[in-house]
Amino acid sequence: MKLKLFFIFSTIFISSCITFKKGEPRTLSKLILPTSYDDGYCENPPEGMVCIPGGNFKSERLDNAEKVDTFYIDKYEITNADYTKCVEEKGCPANKSIKSKEFENLNGDNQPAVPLSFEMAYSYCKWNGKRLPTELEWEKTFNY
């Protein structure tokens, strides 16, 4: 069961790379956390992504509504082929296969890249000019 939960979390986690708005600087601080908030305006999302409009958002864990900046998130999880390209270009650490019945049929090029650690997910997003979402962005995405 733990391995199954790990697989589900890994798939969702790596599928969640987000990108910057056009013209925003790509600094390390922008890779970690958004620094300003907007009014929820969505421009045309980059290919393969959807726009999640910013604004006030009621988090499940907090009593107060919080502001979340507009962001773009990938529509689909990354594939083994996507991650392999990142490894080949020296942007990501190698994905060492885990021998398990949970993953034995997930080794095709167009299947989700699993299992991936936080470091691997972070490296992939950074290599791809994106970042991982914050906890509030995750919640906003799931409630959008």
C-alpha positions as CSV (number, residue, x, y, z in Angstrom):
1,M,0.0,0.0,0.0
2,K,2.8,2.4,0.9
3,L,4.4,1.8,-2.5
4,K,1.1,2.5,-4.3
5,L,0.7,5.8,-2.4
6,F,4.3,6.7,-3.3
7,F,3.5,6.0,-6.9
8,I,0.4,8.1,-6.9
9,F,2.1,11.0,-5.0
10,S,5.2,10.8,-7.4
11,T,3.0,11.0,-10.5
12,I,1.0,13.9,-9.2
13,F,4.1,15.7,-7.9
14,I,6.1,15.6,-11.1
15,S,3.1,16.4,-13.2
16,S,2.8,19.7,-11.5
17,C,5.6,21.8,-12.9
18,I,4.4,25.4,-13.4
19,T,5.7,28.2,-15.5
20,F,6.2,31.9,-15.3
21,K,4.2,34.6,-16.9
22,K,5.7,36.1,-20.0
23,G,8.4,38.6,-19.2
24,E,8.9,37.5,-15.6
25,P,12.5,37.1,-14.5
26,R,13.6,33.5,-14.0
27,T,15.5,33.8,-10.8
28,L,16.0,31.2,-8.1
29,S,13.5,33.0,-5.8
30,K,10.9,32.7,-8.5
31,L,11.6,29.0,-8.8
32,I,10.8,28.5,-5.1
33,L,7.9,30.9,-4.3
34,P,5.8,33.5,-6.0
35,T,6.6,37.0,-4.7
36,S,3.6,39.1,-5.7
37,Y,-0.1,38.6,-6.2
38,D,-2.4,39.6,-9.1
39,D,-6.0,40.0,-9.9
40,G,-6.5,36.7,-11.6
41,Y,-5.9,37.6,-15.2
42,C,-5.1,34.6,-17.4
43,E,-3.2,35.0,-20.6
44,N,-3.0,32.3,-23.3
45,P,-1.3,29.4,-21.5
46,P,1.9,27.9,-22.9
47,E,1.4,24.7,-24.9
48,G,0.6,21.8,-22.7
49,M,-0.4,23.9,-19.8
50,V,-3.6,25.4,-18.2
51,C,-4.0,28.7,-16.5
52,I,-5.2,28.8,-12.9
53,P,-6.4,32.3,-12.1
54,G,-5.1,34.1,-9.0
55,G,-7.1,35.6,-6.3
56,N,-8.4,34.8,-2.8
57,F,-8.6,31.2,-2.0
58,K,-9.9,29.4,1.1
59,S,-7.4,26.7,2.1
60,E,-8.7,23.6,3.8
61,R,-6.0,23.9,6.5
62,L,-6.4,27.6,7.2
63,D,-9.4,29.6,8.5
64,N,-8.5,32.7,6.5
65,A,-8.7,33.1,2.8
66,E,-5.2,33.5,1.2
67,K,-4.2,35.1,-2.0
68,V,-2.7,33.0,-4.7
69,D,-1.0,34.4,-7.8
70,T,-2.1,33.4,-11.3
71,F,0.0,30.4,-12.5
72,Y,0.2,27.9,-15.3
73,I,0.4,24.2,-14.6
74,D,1.2,21.2,-16.8
75,K,-1.9,19.3,-18.1
76,Y,-0.1,16.0,-18.0
77,E,2.5,14.2,-15.9
78,I,5.9,13.9,-17.5
79,T,6.7,10.7,-19.3
80,N,9.8,8.4,-19.1
81,A,10.9,9.9,-22.5
82,D,10.7,13.5,-21.1
83,Y,12.7,12.6,-18.0
84,T,15.3,10.6,-20.0
85,K,15.9,13.7,-22.2
86,C,16.5,15.8,-19.0
87,V,19.0,13.1,-17.8
88,E,20.8,13.0,-21.1
89,E,21.1,16.8,-21.1
90,K,22.6,16.6,-17.6
91,G,19.7,18.5,-16.1
92,C,18.4,15.7,-13.9
93,P,19.8,12.8,-11.8
94,A,19.2,9.4,-13.3
95,N,16.0,7.6,-12.3
96,K,17.2,4.4,-10.8
97,S,14.5,1.8,-11.4
98,I,12.8,0.2,-8.5
99,K,12.0,-3.5,-8.9
100,S,8.4,-3.7,-7.9
101,K,5.2,-5.1,-9.3
102,E,3.7,-1.6,-8.9
103,F,6.1,-0.2,-11.5
104,E,6.9,-3.2,-13.8
105,N,4.5,-2.1,-16.5
106,L,5.4,1.6,-16.4
107,N,8.6,1.6,-18.3
108,G,7.3,2.7,-21.8
109,D,8.4,6.0,-23.2
110,N,4.9,7.5,-23.1
111,Q,4.1,6.3,-19.5
112,P,4.5,8.4,-16.4
113,A,8.0,8.8,-15.0
114,V,7.9,7.0,-11.7
115,P,9.1,6.8,-9.0
116,L,10.6,10.3,-8.7
117,S,12.0,11.9,-5.6
118,F,11.5,15.6,-4.6
119,E,15.0,16.3,-5.9
120,M,14.3,14.7,-9.2
121,A,11.0,16.6,-9.6
122,Y,12.7,19.8,-8.6
123,S,15.6,19.2,-11.1
124,Y,13.2,18.4,-13.9
125,C,11.1,21.6,-13.4
126,K,14.2,23.8,-13.1
127,W,15.7,22.2,-16.3
128,N,12.4,22.9,-18.1
129,G,12.3,26.6,-17.0
130,K,9.5,25.9,-14.5
131,R,9.0,25.3,-10.8
132,L,7.1,23.0,-8.4
133,P,3.8,24.5,-7.1
134,T,3.4,25.7,-3.6
135,E,1.0,23.9,-1.2
136,L,-1.7,26.6,-1.8
137,E,-1.3,26.4,-5.6
138,W,-1.9,22.6,-5.3
139,E,-5.0,23.1,-3.3
140,K,-6.3,25.8,-5.7
141,T,-5.6,23.6,-8.7
142,F,-7.5,20.7,-7.2
143,N,-10.5,23.0,-6.4
144,Y,-10.4,24.8,-9.7
